[in-house]
Amino acid sequence: MPTTPHPITNEKVPLTLGHEISGVVEEIGEGVYDIKVGAKVTIQPIIYDGTCGACREGYINCCVNNGWVGLSGWGGGLSEHVVIPRKAVYEIPSNVSMEVAALVEPLAVAWHAVNISPFKKGDSVLILGGGPIGLAVVQALKARGAEKIIVSEMAPRRKEFAKQFGAHYVLDPSKDDVVARVREICDQQGANVAFDAAGVQAGLDQAIQAIRARGTLVNIAIWEKTATITPNWLCFRERKYMGVATYQDGDFQDVLDAISSGRLQPASMITRKIQMDEIEEKGFKALINDKDNHVKILVEVSP
């Protein structure tokens, strides 16, 4: 969150949190004719300038000045009301609940990561981390027909979640030799693609060695510390390491369509529903002190 004025919103902390949002349209701005008051919607929260080189090429997620509603200004999901550009508002299909629509944002992160990775049906995949994004990647892969999904995760409850959402193999890096087991599962060659949703040095080292020759490691994680890479592990097997950033235009609609059609069934990601006056104890503190037993805690701002 910006401690100096953000270049687009001109806001800085303290800011209202919440970038995974669903809500109801209460007012419509001038010149907006394709959505009505009362429509149930979800919000694509990227803030971008539209003028930098990345934006001009269509990569709004790579904007040099980017930010997010709920992290960089313009209010957030914990506000009673937010004012959002029409292009960032997506109507929710009639068979998708408001609760599930609040999950579209993290699912779109995973959907985009799988989209721009080299994954193709029939590939074997390793996912590091069984948190919200790792579990979203499992679901996105399952929706694309992945037949060999391997998750590396230590927390017992998250291992259960990984199996529930479609992982075919779940490894515990505190007990299993992840590299050896992945190679064993994948015909002694290693995974075609790996997704890092953990951002831990030991996991990065394992993932690079667990992908096969010309395999790809896709980094989704936001790292808290500087990581190191052994380039020879990439060079001598012609492996690739790439980063992905959130989502692009089209990803939100694709996820909504996948949920509506039943290809994505993410409702079980919601592990608790709370009211605003419970957010400190049952929301923030629960995710700090009991995060392994939760995926997403849903906050109802306006009953």
TAHUZI-V624139 format. One record per run of one state. SS is the DSSP state (@ for helix, = for strand, . for the rest). FROM is the first residue (numbers start at 0). TO is the last residue. If there is no record, write none. Layout:
# TAHUZI-V624139
ss=[SS | SS]
from=[FROM | FROM]
to=[TO | TO]
This chain:
# TAHUZI-V624139
ss=[. | = | . | = | . | = | . | @ | . | @ | . | = | . | = | . | @ | = | . | @ | . | @ | . | = | . | @ | . | = | . | @ | . | = | . | @ | . | = | . | @ | = | . | @ | . | = | . | @ | . | @ | = | @ | . | @ | . | = | .]
from=[0 | 21 | 24 | 39 | 43 | 45 | 47 | 52 | 56 | 59 | 62 | 66 | 69 | 72 | 73 | 85 | 88 | 91 | 97 | 101 | 103 | 116 | 123 | 128 | 131 | 143 | 147 | 152 | 155 | 165 | 168 | 171 | 177 | 185 | 190 | 196 | 200 | 210 | 219 | 230 | 235 | 239 | 243 | 250 | 261 | 266 | 269 | 275 | 289 | 290 | 293 | 295 | 300]
to=[20 | 23 | 38 | 42 | 44 | 46 | 51 | 55 | 58 | 61 | 65 | 68 | 71 | 72 | 84 | 87 | 90 | 96 | 100 | 102 | 115 | 122 | 127 | 130 | 142 | 146 | 151 | 154 | 164 | 167 | 170 | 176 | 184 | 189 | 195 | 199 | 209 | 218 | 229 | 234 | 238 | 242 | 249 | 260 | 265 | 268 | 274 | 288 | 289 | 292 | 294 | 299 | 302]
